[in-house]
Amino acid sequence: MKHLVMQQTHLPKPQETQRFEDGFDLEIFLSDNWHYILIFLVILALVIIDYKRKQKARQKAKEEKGKN
């Protein structure tokens, strides 16, 4: 039996680079990175909540200091 050996003339591009050759696709980006975006938003929400809580505590302490 004779075996045909075909040489590949070029290497295939990785799928990640193929998708973005035509430009940025927001839908693909969001579907690939939704968990990172969710983690970022949760951390951002926690930081904002903590900031607001500390701001309210400072304001309350300032008001109490002004009364005394």
BELTA-V413647 format. One record per run of one state. SS is the DSSP state (alpha for helix, beta for strand, coil for the rest). FROM is the first residue (numbers start at 1). LEN is the number of residues. Records with the same first field share a line. If there is no record, write none. Layout:
SS = FROM-LEN, FROM-LEN
//
This chain:
coil = 1-14, 20-6, 68-1
alpha = 15-5, 26-42
//
